Amino acid sequence: MRIGLVVDSGCDLPKSFIDEYGLLVLPVSIRLGDQVIVDDRDPQRTRQFYATEVAEKAHDAESVPFTMEQIKALFLERVVLDFDYALVQTVPKSRSPIFANATEASHAILREYKPIRKRAGVEGPFALRVTDSQTLFAGQGALAAETVRLIESGMKITEIRQSVEVLASQATGYAVVPDIYYLHKRAKKRGDKSVSWAGAILGNALDIKPVLCARQDETFPVAKMRGFDAGVEAIFRHAVRCIERGLTAPVICISYAGDESRIRQMPGFDKLAAAARDNDVALLLSTMGLTGAVNIGPGALSLGMIVDDPTFLD
């Protein structure tokens, strides 16, 4: 059975990893005024975004995910011919309509795929499964990377499906936000009053950087650090402790909303890299997708892993 993995562009993984394992990416368009930028995890387009003044206006951007019809068309054109079973993993349903659109599209796809496969000479049935990743950015990347490992291991699809459901409930993404005032502006645009103007101004004045956690379809602060570097070091230190306690899956993803080469220069990275190497944990570094940058700001860092206990200990 040919098993394929489909993710949306909010899933932070290296382009080389995506290409090597043949992952299909559902693009998300970023609308900024009259300009529309397609986020399909193209490295050149992403670097151009971060290198221009467009990134400074990201708080006013609007995400436009694939519609049900677009997902249906993509699957009937490519996926039903390339694979016998497709695993689809999306950003949490509370954050985007992608999960709902993909679920709705799946019903139409299963009704219409047979004549398409028959004309192409592809034998056998086709099936797919849509899963809510329940986490964000690098957390979604960690779930996808572990799913790829399970597929490559030769595990049966029924066992993979069952494993992914459990893994999704444990997939955890952390993020250090460089500008709390940016979060306030994004929240205000959505009508969310959880980040007050006064709190944002005070936080920036005191150089307070929130550390956020996205897990089980909830996003919440787990720490407040004085300075961005301190926040990054705290996340890396936490990841080392999780490695030492034992990860559910041997992979950690890290993404940065800017030049990804900076990740290796950040405080605490060397210790994390050493711990990963000593414990056979894969470390996947990538540029954060535009969807992530729009939501938590250019310059943000995200770290994702799959852990039974997400308690943040600093």
N, C-alpha and C positions, 0 to 999 in steps of 0.2 A: 504493500500500500504506500502510495506517495502522499506524505503528510506535509502540508505547508503551513507557514505561520504568517498571519497578516496583523500588522500593528498600525496605529495612527502616528502622525508625525510628532505627537507629544512624547513618544517613547524615546528616551535618550540612549542611543547606542552608537558606537563608531560606524561610520559609513563602510569601512572595510569589513566589519562583522556582518552588517546587513547584506552586503554583496556576496560575501563568502558563503553564507547559508541561505541565500535566496529569499530573504524576507521581503514581503510586499508591503509598501507603506501607503496608507490612505492619507493623502495630502490634506492640509488645512490652509485655507487662504486667510491672510492677515490684511484687513482693510484699514488703511490709515488715510483719512480724507478721501481724495480722489485716486489714491494709489492702492493697488492690490498686489501683495507679495505672496507667492505660493510657497508654503513651508512643506517641502517634500524631503527634507533632510539632505538637500544638495549642499555640500560643503562650501562651494564658491558663493552661492547665493546667501548662505548664512553669514559667511565672513564679511561679505559686502554690507549686509544689514548692520552688523556690529561696528563696522569701520566708518559708517556715515552718520550724519546728524539725524537720520530717520529713527535710529534707536533711542534718541533723546525724547522723541514724541510717542514712544511706545505705549505710554499709559492711556492714550486716547484711542488706541487701536481696538479693532473688533475682530474676533475670530469667526470664520465662516467655514464650518466643517462640511464634508461631503454629505449630500442629501441621500435619502433612501434610493432614489432613482440612479444617482451617480454610482453608489456602491453596487447596486444590482447590475448596472451596465459593465462595470469593471470586472465583477465576478464572472458574468456570463461570457465576457470576451476573453478573459485570461485564466482565472482561477479554476473554473470547472474543467478546463482542458489540461492545465499544468499539474493538478493534484486530484487525488481521490478523496482526501479529507482536508479541510481547512480549519485551522484554529485561529479565531479572530479575537484579539485582545485590544480593549479600548480604554481610553481615559475614563475615570469614574462617571457614571450616569448623572450624578448630581452636579457635575461641572460642565457637561457638554451633551448635546443630543446625539453624538456619534454612536453611543451604545444603542439607543432606541432606534436610530436610523438603520444600523447594521442588523439589529434583530428583526425589524420589519422587512428589510431587504432579503433576509435569509429565507423567509417563507416563500417569497416570489421566486427566488433562485432555485429552491428545491422543486417548485412546480414546473419550471421552464428549462432546466438544464439538459434533460434527456435527449431531445432532438439535436441539440448543439454538439453533445459528445458523440452521438451516433453519426452525424455528418462528418465529424473529424476522425472517425474510426477509433474512438477511445471507448474501450469496453468497461463494463462494470458501473456500479452506482457511485454517486458523489454525495458527500455529506459535509456539514460544517457546524461549528459550535462557536457562539459568541460569548465571550467572558468579559465581565467588568473587572479591570485590573485592581480597582479599589485604592489605587495609589497614583502618584504623579512623578513625571520627569524621570530621574535616574531610578526611582523605585519601580516604575513601569519597565524600564530597561532591564533591571535585574530579573523581573518575572519572565520577560521574553527570553533573556539569555539562558535561564534555567530550563525553559520550555524547549529551546533548541537542543540543549544537552540531552534532555529526555528523548527527543525525537531521534537524535543521532545515536543514542544507546540501543535503539532497536526495540524499545518498549512498545507494547501493544497500545493501540489508540484508546481503548477503554481505560487502561491504566493511566495513560497520560492525562486523559480528561479528568479522572478522579484526582490525580496528583495536582493538576493545575488549579482545581477548585480550592484545595487546601492551601497551596502556595499563594494564591491571590489573597487569601485572608491574612497571610503573614508578610506579604510584600510591603515594605516600609521605605518611604522616601523622606529624607531630611533635607532641609535647605537653609542656607544662611542668606538673609535678605540684606543687601547693602544699603538700602535707602527706605526707611520706614514711611517717609512722606510719599514715596512712590506707591506703596501699598495703600495709603490713605486715598490717593487720587484714583487708583484702580477700584477700590471699594466704593468710593463715592459714585463712580461711573455706573457701577452695578446696583446702586441703591443700598449698599451694605454699610451700616453705621458702626460696625464693630471696631473700626480703626478711626478714632476721633482726630479732628484737626489739631486740637491742643496736644494730644498724646503724640501725634506724629512730629509736630514741631519740637516738643520737648525731647523726644527720643533722638532726633537728629542733632539737636544742640548738645546732648550728652554723649553722642556717638554710640547710642544703644542699637545693637543689631539683633533682631529676633531670630531665633532658630525655630523653624517650623517642622512639624512631622505630618506626613500624609499616610494614613493607614486605615483600612476598613471603611473607605469612603468618607473619612473625616479628616479635616485639616486643623491642627491646633498648635499653639506655641509650646515648646518644651523647655526653653531657656532664653535668657536675654544676656548678651555678652557686650562688654565694652570694647567696641572695635571689630571690624570685619575679620581681621586676621585671628583674633581670639575666638570668634565664632567658628571659623574654619578649623582651627586647631582642635576645638572642642568636639566637633563632628568627627574628625579623623581619629581622635583619641577614643571616642565612643565606639567607632568601628573596630579599632584594635581590640577593645574589650569584648566586643561581640564575637570577633574571630576567636579569641582565647576561650570564650564560653562555649562556642560552637554554633556556627551558622546552620540554618536549615538547608541552604543551598550554597555551594562553594563558589560564589561570585559576588563581586561588589562593583557597582557602576558609579562613576563620578562624571558629572557634566558641569560645564562652566559657561555662563552667558557672555562669552567673549573668546579671546584667543586661548584655546585649550592647552597650549604649551605652558601656560602660567600655572596649571594645576600642579605640576611636578615641582614648582618652586615655592609652593605655599607651605606655611609652617605646619609641621606634623606629617607631611606626606611621606617623607623618607621612612618614618617609623611604621606607617600604615603599609607601605610597599613591602617592607621587610617582613612584617607579620603575615601579609598575604602570601609572600614567597615561601615562608617557612611552613605554612599550613596548607599549601596547594590550593589557594583561593585565587581565582582569576580576577584580575583588576582591569576593567574596561573603562577607558577615558574617552570622553567625547565633548564636542561643542553642544551646549544646550540648544534645543530647537527653538524656533522663533515663538512658538506657542508658550513655552516656559518663560522666555524673556519678557514677553508681553504681560504675563501674569504676575511675576515676582520681580521683574526689573533687570535690565542689563547689568552685568557684573555679579549676578547671583551665582551661588554654587549649590549643587544638589548631589547628594550621595544616596544610593539605593542599595538595599540588601534584603534578604528574606530571613526573618528572625522570629522565633517563637515569643520572645520577650523583648518588646521595643523600649523598655524603660531607659530613659536617657540619664546616664550617670556621668557627671562631669567632676 
